[in-house]
Amino acid sequence: MKACLLQISGYKQLYLDVESVRKKPYDSDNLQHEKLLLKLWNLLMPTKKLKARISKQWADIGFQGDDPKTDFRGMGVLGLINLV
């Protein structure tokens, strides 16, 4: 029983941790967020240089607009982390 309760407690903490990241919005002023976004670009488009942070090129990898930060509204930083 103790092992089961510890397991349940661990899952609850995992859920809370993930939800905390999901609620954190993407912030273009946050250098870590920007680095992660550029890492995503470089992983998916290693031979194509990104011309500008806000660019129509983002559509090439599936983003809806010129600025990919708007696509992370629902999932926050968690969405970007999962893509990378």
C-alpha positions, 0 to 999 in steps of 0.5 A: 500500500505504501508503494502505491501511495508513493507512486500516486504521489509521484504522478501527482507531482509530475502532473503539477510540474508539467502543468506549471510549464504548460501555464508559462507563456512563451516570452520573446524577451526570455533569452532561454525561450528564444534559444530554444526556438532557434534550436527548433529551427536548426534541428528541422532546417539545418541547411536553411538559415533563418533570415529573421526571428519574425519571418514567413519562413516559419510556415515552412515548418508548420507555424501559422504566422510570421511569429511562431510565439503566437502558436504557443498560446495554448501549451506555453513553453511546454509546446516548444519543449515538446517540439524540440 
